Structure formats: C-alpha cells, structure tokens
C-alpha cells in the first residue's frame, strides 16, 4: 500500500469518525430537547420547582383527603395509582361507590395511615408523581432518587389549600377545573362576608366541633373548624385549641363551655341521638344547651367528609351558616347548591336518596 493510499484512508476514517461523533451529539441534543418538550415545571407549596411529565400516567397520594381532591379536579380516578390506607375507609362511607367505583380499587398497600411510604414497593409501581405533605422532606429526597417527582402540598390555610388545587390542576392539565373549584371557595367566602354587618349585630352562638365516640376536638381544618364558625356568627368554644390536632376533651370542660350547637364529624359513627338519649356510658349530655335545644348535627359527607377542608368546603360553609344563624343566612338554598355542584363538576344528578345520604338526614331526624 502506497503512502498516498494510507494517507487517503486515514483521512476518510477520521472524517467518518467525526461525522459519527457529530451524529451522536445531534442525537443526544435531540433527545434532551424531546424530553424538555414532554415535561414542564410545577412549583409546589414549598417553593420547589419540580419537573414532571406533561401527561402523567399515574400519581401516588399520601395526604388522606387529597385522593378525593385529585378525583374532583381530574373528573375521574384514572390517574390515581396509590393512596394511604385510610382512603378505603373514607371511600366506603362516601357517595363514591355510586359515582366512581374505581376509587375503591386504588392500591393502598404501600402508603400507611401516617403517610409513610414503602419505597421498595413504590419503586416497583413507579408513578410519575407523588403528592406529599410539605413536612415530608425525607420522603421527598428518597422519591427523587427513585425518579418519582415529589410535589408538596399543605392545607393549613385557605390560600395554601387553593394553591394545592391549582397545583393538581397543573399536574393533570385540568387548570380550568381547579380554577372553578377556587372560584367556588371565593364565592362562598364572599357570601359569608356579605352578611358581616348582620352577623356583628347578632348574639353569638356557642359552637363545638367534635368527635363523639372518642370525645375529641375536631380541629385539623382551621378554616372549617374555626374560621367559618366565626364568620357565620358563632363563637368557637374551643378556639384556643384549634390546629393542635385531635385534642382530648372531658365532660367537665364541655359543661363549662355549654355549647348551643354541636357538629359531629364523620370520623366515627356517633350521631345526635347518642347525645339526646344519653347513650354514651359515663357521660351526661342532658345539661348541655345544644342537647336541650336539639341542635346537634351529624355533618354532611359527599365524595369525602365535609368536616375537613376539600373541594366540597364551599357547600359546608353554607350548611354551617344555615345552622349557626338561620335567620341571617335564610337565603342560602343549600340543597340546590349541592345539586348544582354535583351536576357541574361530576355530571351527576343527585337523587332524593343521594341528598338524604349526603346530609345524613336519618341521623339528624331529631335535630331542629
């Protein structure tokens, strides 16, 4: 082989390698651009900028009420791949078995009732996104290592709750639906404020929000369990304890408070008749004003319990106002609002039986 031939072949080989390298670089650049086009950035409540797919295949949800929230924003359960254990219990006592049976099939095996995640199992399931409380920083780091996008939320204030709705809307490409939910919140809050002058003139009604069976304060949702009471013309007798969790109460304290109205949660099976008929061993409710006036109410439940903040809270606002100051809020057509909400958001026409179920009409039949 001549020296010229060797030189020519060497140049040809170098050119081929160079072109091949250029092609590899172009392919790599193209891959990165394609990935960028398929993802977007969502900022969560903790200020984290999280890269998530524009079209997510599945989501794992650790905060208990948020499975129902994701369902409401999405309009289906199609994107919920996992949720905490208590989700099944909440589903069983809700209206969802009639509306969306898929919610009863959600995998609750790898998220415990405290929101703890089995990282080995979630790695096998591999949802695109995991919703976390903003306190779950350790879980956030672990999920990032697994390639699962951690998105933090918080519902301690009404603004944070609405921000969470918007975040879920961005994740699912359902911004219009989340905007409508936030609009409902604004309208309900404005409705309360529209009666502000009359509320100031009215006598305050003492209100207690509690779990009857365990005699615990219901106070996780500051807005529902405190703010709404005050704006509707009530005095929350346990105001100083709100936000401290399920504080244990005793009858001596309740005697001192002597509430005019008692709201019972849906976290246990207690009902007004348990208080009216003194069915709770060792507890005499006959001295309490709310019992004497027959103003103990089992709170409503729809796609989730209304005694914590969720998408149905604007309906709960109207319900509580109509009980606390019925004369001031007599123009609130509560049941009509419920029917409109279910039709607009879920394309579901509530029957008379459905309305009885949501309002706990049987449990409240002795209450005024």
N, C-alpha and C positions, 0 to 999 in steps of 0.2 A: 504494500500500500504506500503510495507516494505521500510526501509530506503535505502536499496541497490537499490530497483527498482527506487525510487525517484532520487537517485544519477545517475543512468544509463540514465534516461530520461532527466535529466538536462544536462548531458554531450552530449547527442545526439542533444538536442535543440541548445546548444552552437555551436556544430560543424556545424549544418545546417545553423545557422545564419552567422557563419564565412565564410562558403563556399559561401553562398548567397552574402555576402559582397564582397568577392573576385571576384565573377562573375560580380557584379555591377561595380567594379573598372576596371575589364578587359574590360567590355563593353564600359565604359567611355573612357578608353585609346584607344580602337579600333576606337571609333567614332572620337576622336581627330586625330588619325593617318590617318583615311579615309579622313577627312576634309583637312588635310595637303596635302595629295596626290591629292586632287581635286582642290587645289588652288596653286598659285605661287605669288612671289613678283615682282612687277614692280616699278622701281624708276622713278618718274616723273621729270619734268624740275626744280621743286622747291626743289628737293632732298628728297621728301617724299617717303618712302618705303611703297607701297600700296599693300595689299593682295587682289587679285582678282581671280575669278574662272578661271581655265584653259580653260574652254569652256563657254564663256559668252552667255547669251540668248539675251541680249539687252543693248543698250547704249543710253544715252541722251547726246546731244552735244550743249553746249552754244555758243562757238565761231562760228561766221557765216560761214567762208569759210570751216570749218572743216567737215561739213557733206559730201561735195564733196570729201574731202581728205579721209575720212573713207570709202566712197564708192569705191574710186580708190584702196586703199590698200586692202580692202576686196574682191573687184571684184563684189560686189552686195550691195543692200540696206537692206539685210535681218536682220542685227543686229542693225539698227538704229531705236530706239523706240521713239525718240523725238528730236526736234531741235528748234532753236529760230525762231521767226515769219518770219524774212526776208528770211529764207530758201526757202519758197514757191515762193517768188518773184524772187529769183535767179534761181530757177528751171524753172520757166515759160519762162525765156529769154535764157535758155541754150539748149544744144542739148540732154539733159537727157530725155525729153518726148519721144524721138525716141529710146533711148538706154535703159532706165531703168524707166518705168512708176511708179514703186513702190516708187521712190523718191518723187513723187507728192502726195503720201498718208501718208507721215510722219506726226505724230502728232506735231503741233506747238502751242498747246493751253496752255502749262504750262511753256514756256520759252519766255520771252518778247524780244523786239528788243534791249534792253540794256544788255541782258544776264541774267536778273533777273529770278529766279526760283520760281514758286509756289510750296512750299514744301509740302503742303497738297495733291496737285494733283500728284506730282511725287512719293509721298509715296504710292499712290494707283496704279500707273503704275509699280513701283518698278523695274527699270532697274538695271542690275548688276553693271554698271559703269556709271559715269557721267564725261564727259570731260569739264574742266573749264579753263579759263584763270588763270594764276598764281597770278593774283591780287584778285581773288575771295576767299579770305581766310575765310570770314564769311560763304559763301555758302558751303565751304569745311567742316567746322565744323558741319553745320546743316545736311549735307548729311551723314556724318559719323554716326551721331546719328540715322539716319533712316536705317542704314545698307546698304547704297549705296556707293560703292567705288569711292571716288573722285580722279580723275587723272588730274593733272595740266599740261598745255602746254603754250608755248609762241612762237610767230613767229617774234619777233622783229629783230632777226639776222638770217642769213642763217644757222648758226650752230644750233641755237635753233629750227629752223624750221625742219631741218633734224633730230634732236633728237626727235622731235614730231612725225615725220613719223615712226621712229623706235619704239617709244612707242606704237603707234597704231598697228604696226605690231606685237609687243609682246602681246598686248591685244587680238588680233584676231587670233593669231597663224599663221600670214602671214608675218613672218620676211623676207622671200625671196622676196616678192613683195615690201616691204618697202625698202629693200636693193637696189633693182633695181631702185626705184624712186630716192634714194640718189645718186646712180651711175649716173643717168641722169643729176642730178644737177652738179656733179663733172665734167662730160664731157662737159657740156655747159659752165661752168665757165672756164675750161681749154681751150676751143675753143676761148673764148674772149682773154684770156691771150696769146694765140699763136700768136695773131696779135698785141701784145703790141708795138713792135718796129715801125710798120707802123702807128699805132694809134698816137704815140707820135709825129711823123713827120707831121701828117695831121693837117689841120686847124680845130679848134674846132667848132662844130656845136651847136648853142644855142637851147636848148630843154626845152619845158614846158609841164608838165603832169597835166591835169586839168579836172574838171567837167564843161561842157559848160553852162548848163542851170542856175546853181547857181553861176557860176564864183568862184569856189572854187579850191584850190590846192588839187591834189590827192597825198597824201604823207604818207599814213599809212604803206606801204611796203617800207622800206628803200632800200632793195635790188633792187626791180623792179623799184621804182620811183626815184632812185638816183644812186646807185652803178652801175647798168647795163648801165645807160646813160653815166657815166664817162668812164667805161671800153670800151664802144663801140665807143669812140671818140667824145662824146658830152660833152657839158657844161650845167649842170642843172642850169637854171637861178634862180631857187627857192631853191638852195641847203641849204641855211641857215634856211629855214622853214620846211625842211623835218623832219618827225617824230612828228610834232606838231598837227597832225590831219588835218581836212578839213579847212585850213586857208582861210578866205575870201579874194578875190583879187579885184582889181579895174582896170579899163582900163588905168588909168594913170600909174600904176605900170607896166602893160603889155607893154605899149608903150615904157617905159624906157628899159625893158628887150629886146623887139623886137625879140622874138624867131624865129629861122629859121624853126623849126619843132614843131608842137603841137600834142600831143597824147591826144585824148578824151577818157574818161573812159566809162564803160558800167553801171555806177550807175545812169545815166539819158539817155534821148533819143536824146541828141544833136548829130549832125552829121556835117561833114565838110562843106556841102552846107549851113548850117546855118551861118557859118562864111564867106564863099565865097560870099554869096548873101546878107550879112548884114541883116539877118532876126531877130536878137536879138534887141529888142527895146532899143534905147538909147545907143547902142554900135556900134562904127565904127571900123570894123576889117580891112578895106581896107589898112590901113597904116602898118599892120603887115607883116613882111617878109614871114612868113610861109603861110599866105593867098595869098600873091602876087605870091609865087612860087608854090602854090597848094600842099603844104606839111603839110596838116592837116589830121590826120589819126584817124579813129574810131578803137580802139584796138580790137583784137580778143576776142572771148568768146567760150568756149567749154563746158566742164562739169561744169565750173564756169567762172566768169570774170577773164581775164588774167591780169587785172591791179592791182591785189593784189597777194601776194605770195601763190602758191598752187602747185599741182602736175604737172601742165602744164607750170610752170615758165621756165623750160629749153627750151620750144618751144618759149615762149615770148622773151627770151634772143636773140634767132636767128632772130626773127621777128624785134625787135627793132634795132639790129645791122645792119640788111639789109636796114633799113630806114635811120639810122643816118650816116653810112659810107658805102654806097652801093658798092663802088669800092673795098674797103678793104675786105668786107665780101661777095664778089660776089660768093664765092664757097659754101655759105650756101644754100642748097636746102631745104628751109623752108617747103614747102608743102609736100615734100617727107618725111621729118622728122615727120610731123604731122600724116601722114597716117601710118607710121611705128609704132608710139607711140600708136595710137588707136587700131591697129591690135594686137600689142604685149600685151597691158595691158587690153584691153576690148574685144579682139577677135571680133572687129567691123571693117568692111570695109567701109571706108568713101566714099560716092558717090560724084560726082561733085557738087551736090546741097548742100551736107553737108559741103564741103570745102568752098563754097560761103557763107554759113551761118556762119561758124567759123571765117572767115576772114573779115566778114562784107563787102563783095565785093560790094554790091549795094550801101551802104553808102559811100564807098571810091571810087566810079567810076570816080569822077572828080579829084581825087588826083593822083599825079605822083608817 
